[in-house]
Amino acid sequence: MGGPWTLERIRELDETDPLAEVRRRFELPHGILYLDGNSLGALACGVAPRVRAVVEDEWGVGLAGSWVTGAWMEAPARVGNRIAPLIGAREGEVLVADTTSIALAKLVGAALDAQPDRHVVLSTSDNFPSDLYAAAAAAARAGATLEVVDRHGLQAALTGDVAVVCLTHVDFRTGALHPIPDVTRAAHDAGALMLWDLCHSAGAVPVDCEENGVDLAVGCSYKYLNGGPGAPSFLYVRRSLQDRLDNPLPGWLGHDAPFNFEPVYRPAAGIARFLTSTPPVLQLAALDAALDAFEGVAIGAVRQKSLALSDLFIDLVDEADVPGLEVASPRPHDRRGSQVSLRHPMAGEVVAAAADRAVIGDLRPPDICRFGLAAPYLSFEDVYRAAATVIEVARTL
Amino acid sequence: MGGPWTLERIRELDETDPLAEVRRRFELPHGILYLDGNSLGALACGVAPRVRAVVEDEWGVGLAGSWVTGAWMEAPARVGNRIAPLIGAREGEVLVADTTSIALAKLVGAALDAQPDRHVVLSTSDNFPSDLYAAAAAAARAGATLEVVDRHGLQAALTGDVAVVCLTHVDFRTGALHPIPDVTRAAHDAGALMLWDLCHSAGAVPVDCEENGVDLAVGCSYKYLNGGPGAPSFLYVRRSLQDRLDNPLPGWLGHDAPFNFEPVYRPAAGIARFLTSTPPVLQLAALDAALDAFEGVAIGAVRQKSLALSDLFIDLVDEADVPGLEVASPRPHDRRGSQVSLRHPMAGEVVAAAADRAVIGDLRPPDICRFGLAAPYLSFEDVYRAAATVIEVARTL
């Protein structure tokens, strides 16, 4: 691809887009261009009726009996199994429960407990701050420390004292992407476990946990998985590791026999031991229904379209050449997630003015305008128009 | 009160019941008598429309903007403030987030960290097992131990090495109730903090955290608070303690400035530091709407009716004198929660046969039939008919 772009050329791209029909699986509000799906994914069509049925029929009529008839207790594993193929994991390797920071606390704690001779959790300074907070606390509690290095200093910091490397695949500010195969291999070469935060990857960027030998992963489900506001996080533990790790935040649902109400904890076999407490049934129902939007959609095709959308956005910004407005996301495909971040000294004003014109992105202070490219529901024309608006408002500031 | 009971006398009780109208605030399915509200509370009328509005309008149309316009981020504190009066807490002392076992891990961990010279968490063997699992893990991680004693051995175990006493107010099996004022005073006399699990109390049994000097509490909101399946837990920290305790499971929402994305954790002032991660917006909306059912209802009146209902249930069982069926719940009002538990050697069969006749209770193995008495939506006639059915099925076994 490459400019100059015209609406005609753009429409040709939409006409030949193999995912064009997927857009109809979402209830998008009229009149706005939504490029903030990396903050909160859009509402898929099946979600409202499904949540309604769970509230009115399963809860309202079935009451406590629906724990059995509605298979509510199984939802964390069942929905986890639906996320598994999107991150290249196998059945029985993914659970949906808690929040990303709690999931991280569990897995970092478990990784440290399993390797008492290693005392460092390694991360990078551009990691999502909440991950650093959770990892630092988990490390301190295990008598270890969190070591935070520059992204380029990772290799040098991979000493024999590192128990687990804890990184976010796609940088929340710039969209820069760590190469999972290389970093995972380097962690393994140093004898460390590798934990990936897939918050900005799942549903947008292929990961392939199995092929890359990823040990542990967490991620949220309300971004590109469209699970809804506050949807629970997911947690992945490679099968061969599951019985070697203990959940440092145990609760009855991770017990081998929760309804025996035994006084002493005995962890369940497999991934179930990483459950703690009662699952958020309404949120899980929403997420489950949202995942229907991925039925028959190859994550590779999503990625391909997302890259084409972001290439288009970047091309348009380059072409416009607005003083002060520059592309902050990496340009090579293998280094960029599913977003385009633009730097501007008045980023807050750019985002606000674009929103006033119905183009929704978000601000990451101090100077990043962030635009998420959710390929399942964005068209090339959407991105073309959104970029035009952003360029226009930046030009007039 | 006292037998013999007739339907006429029962109906008189319903006619003079000051809470009789509150029942209309719930969507109860026809044809069943639901005495399992201590497992999952019934659906209040405002919940379905509220959840629908949050899904279809706030999420579907407002999208990420609803984090601000829908005040989603404030929901944990806002809904917490609505629970506060039901447990005798003040504004700014209650948050709704996570699950009960995670909330316990936070507060037990915080209590231990704040008292490094004390190395014991004290609990009782009849505590809810998940509480014991969470407390034991939190203790181990802080280099302390969980000491589990018989309910009657509490006083003797209250040595100067106890950092926190961690008990469930109402026993999940029998409904036996710890006297909060006495136990809390004893804990304080020993220099320990007192943590109450209010899962089976909140919304049914008055607690009065402030008057009793309760330090810490947790509880679930899907039982007598009717928050729905998997509704998040609540967490209470006495105001004067809040800035002395650290959240051992930190995350960005407990940071003093979450949207500054600072690399190092700085806890927020007050109760907010006990937040970790993104709130489950749909579940919080359901709970918030469910709490409308308590508007204008004094928790003392709920308790009075609940005791009258359970007295009636107990009287009827006594009067029937069925071989093998006996009351397992304490009889004195000040020793009983909001449930009636019956012991029967074939408890499972009793519960199943009653359910076949549309009377819903639940089983707690090996021999407890458990019936929750949710005063806001149960009538005396409901309880009369339910007891009659239970007695009848037990008699024919």
Boltz contact constraints between the chains, C-beta under 6 A:
constraints:
  - contact:
      token1: [A, 27]
      token2: [B, 60]
      max_distance: 6.0
  - contact:
      token1: [A, 29]
      token2: [B, 61]
      max_distance: 6.0
  - contact:
      token1: [A, 34]
      token2: [B, 63]
      max_distance: 6.0
  - contact:
      token1: [A, 36]
      token2: [B, 64]
      max_distance: 6.0
  - contact:
      token1: [A, 39]
      token2: [B, 64]
      max_distance: 6.0
  - contact:
      token1: [A, 40]
      token2: [B, 63]
      max_distance: 6.0
  - contact:
      token1: [A, 40]
      token2: [B, 64]
      max_distance: 6.0
  - contact:
      token1: [A, 43]
      token2: [B, 59]
      max_distance: 6.0
  - contact:
      token1: [A, 43]
      token2: [B, 60]
      max_distance: 6.0
  - contact:
      token1: [A, 48]
      token2: [B, 55]
      max_distance: 6.0
  - contact:
      token1: [A, 48]
      token2: [B, 56]
      max_distance: 6.0
  - contact:
      token1: [A, 51]
      token2: [B, 55]
      max_distance: 6.0
  - contact:
      token1: [A, 55]
      token2: [B, 48]
      max_distance: 6.0
  - contact:
      token1: [A, 55]
      token2: [B, 51]
      max_distance: 6.0
  - contact:
      token1: [A, 56]
      token2: [B, 48]
      max_distance: 6.0
  - contact:
      token1: [A, 59]
      token2: [B, 43]
      max_distance: 6.0
  - contact:
      token1: [A, 59]
      token2: [B, 228]
      max_distance: 6.0
  - contact:
      token1: [A, 59]
      token2: [B, 229]
      max_distance: 6.0
  - contact:
      token1: [A, 60]
      token2: [B, 27]
      max_distance: 6.0
  - contact:
      token1: [A, 60]
      token2: [B, 43]
      max_distance: 6.0
  - contact:
      token1: [A, 61]
      token2: [B, 29]
      max_distance: 6.0
  - contact:
      token1: [A, 63]
      token2: [B, 34]
      max_distance: 6.0
  - contact:
      token1: [A, 63]
      token2: [B, 40]
      max_distance: 6.0
  - contact:
      token1: [A, 64]
      token2: [B, 36]
      max_distance: 6.0
  - contact:
      token1: [A, 64]
      token2: [B, 39]
      max_distance: 6.0
  - contact:
      token1: [A, 64]
      token2: [B, 40]
      max_distance: 6.0
  - contact:
      token1: [A, 72]
      token2: [B, 229]
      max_distance: 6.0
  - contact:
      token1: [A, 99]
      token2: [B, 277]
      max_distance: 6.0
  - contact:
      token1: [A, 99]
      token2: [B, 278]
      max_distance: 6.0
  - contact:
      token1: [A, 100]
      token2: [B, 277]
      max_distance: 6.0
  - contact:
      token1: [A, 101]
      token2: [B, 251]
      max_distance: 6.0
  - contact:
      token1: [A, 101]
      token2: [B, 276]
      max_distance: 6.0
  - contact:
      token1: [A, 101]
      token2: [B, 277]
      max_distance: 6.0
  - contact:
      token1: [A, 105]
      token2: [B, 249]
      max_distance: 6.0
  - contact:
      token1: [A, 129]
      token2: [B, 252]
      max_distance: 6.0
  - contact:
      token1: [A, 129]
      token2: [B, 261]
      max_distance: 6.0
  - contact:
      token1: [A, 129]
      token2: [B, 263]
      max_distance: 6.0
  - contact:
      token1: [A, 130]
      token2: [B, 251]
      max_distance: 6.0
  - contact:
      token1: [A, 130]
      token2: [B, 252]
      max_distance: 6.0
  - contact:
      token1: [A, 133]
      token2: [B, 250]
      max_distance: 6.0
  - contact:
      token1: [A, 133]
      token2: [B, 251]
      max_distance: 6.0
  - contact:
      token1: [A, 133]
      token2: [B, 265]
      max_distance: 6.0
  - contact:
      token1: [A, 134]
      token2: [B, 251]
      max_distance: 6.0
  - contact:
      token1: [A, 137]
      token2: [B, 250]
      max_distance: 6.0
  - contact:
      token1: [A, 141]
      token2: [B, 141]
      max_distance: 6.0
  - contact:
      token1: [A, 228]
      token2: [B, 59]
      max_distance: 6.0
  - contact:
      token1: [A, 229]
      token2: [B, 59]
      max_distance: 6.0
  - contact:
      token1: [A, 229]
      token2: [B, 72]
      max_distance: 6.0
  - contact:
      token1: [A, 229]
      token2: [B, 281]
      max_distance: 6.0
  - contact:
      token1: [A, 230]
      token2: [B, 278]
      max_distance: 6.0
  - contact:
      token1: [A, 230]
      token2: [B, 279]
      max_distance: 6.0
  - contact:
      token1: [A, 230]
      token2: [B, 280]
      max_distance: 6.0
  - contact:
      token1: [A, 230]
      token2: [B, 281]
      max_distance: 6.0
  - contact:
      token1: [A, 249]
      token2: [B, 105]
      max_distance: 6.0
  - contact:
      token1: [A, 250]
      token2: [B, 133]
      max_distance: 6.0
  - contact:
      token1: [A, 250]
      token2: [B, 137]
      max_distance: 6.0
  - contact:
      token1: [A, 251]
      token2: [B, 101]
      max_distance: 6.0
  - contact:
      token1: [A, 251]
      token2: [B, 130]
      max_distance: 6.0
  - contact:
      token1: [A, 251]
      token2: [B, 133]
      max_distance: 6.0
  - contact:
      token1: [A, 251]
      token2: [B, 134]
      max_distance: 6.0
  - contact:
      token1: [A, 252]
      token2: [B, 129]
      max_distance: 6.0
  - contact:
      token1: [A, 252]
      token2: [B, 130]
      max_distance: 6.0
  - contact:
      token1: [A, 261]
      token2: [B, 129]
      max_distance: 6.0
  - contact:
      token1: [A, 263]
      token2: [B, 129]
      max_distance: 6.0
  - contact:
      token1: [A, 265]
      token2: [B, 133]
      max_distance: 6.0
  - contact:
      token1: [A, 276]
      token2: [B, 101]
      max_distance: 6.0
  - contact:
      token1: [A, 277]
      token2: [B, 99]
      max_distance: 6.0
  - contact:
      token1: [A, 277]
      token2: [B, 100]
      max_distance: 6.0
  - contact:
      token1: [A, 277]
      token2: [B, 101]
      max_distance: 6.0
  - contact:
      token1: [A, 278]
      token2: [B, 99]
      max_distance: 6.0
  - contact:
      token1: [A, 278]
      token2: [B, 230]
      max_distance: 6.0
  - contact:
      token1: [A, 279]
      token2: [B, 230]
      max_distance: 6.0
  - contact:
      token1: [A, 280]
      token2: [B, 230]
      max_distance: 6.0
  - contact:
      token1: [A, 280]
      token2: [B, 280]
      max_distance: 6.0
  - contact:
      token1: [A, 280]
      token2: [B, 283]
      max_distance: 6.0
  - contact:
      token1: [A, 281]
      token2: [B, 229]
      max_distance: 6.0
  - contact:
      token1: [A, 281]
      token2: [B, 230]
      max_distance: 6.0
  - contact:
      token1: [A, 282]
      token2: [B, 282]
      max_distance: 6.0
  - contact:
      token1: [A, 282]
      token2: [B, 283]
      max_distance: 6.0
  - contact:
      token1: [A, 283]
      token2: [B, 280]
      max_distance: 6.0
  - contact:
      token1: [A, 283]
      token2: [B, 282]
      max_distance: 6.0
  - contact:
      token1: [A, 283]
      token2: [B, 283]
      max_distance: 6.0
